Amino acid sequence: DCKVGEQNKQWYQRRVRGSQRDATIRALDRYMADLGTWITPEAGMFVWIKLHGFKDTTELAKRAIDRGVAIVPGAAFQLKGDSPYIRMAFSLLPPDTIQEAISSLAETIRIAK
């Protein structure tokens, strides 16, 4: 039955994304607690982080890419102006890779400050 297959797929996606989200929040708590604030998302594929000490995160996003970590600066989601936010996806990586990426991002942020 197609409906059962779709329900199984949705259950699997929620379970996997939930573990990825949890790994992301654990890594943020471990490596970035002093660098910004965030709210644990109840659903979705992203976490928004407001960084302390940044008026804009566009240059930081470029530096993070150079270190192999993809983030999107908050300014990309508004019509004009700077933003101290970044958006980080967690839905495509396994938990151990998420931890490595956030550790690297934290180091990049500390250097950029």
Disulfide bonds with the S-S distance in Angstrom:
none
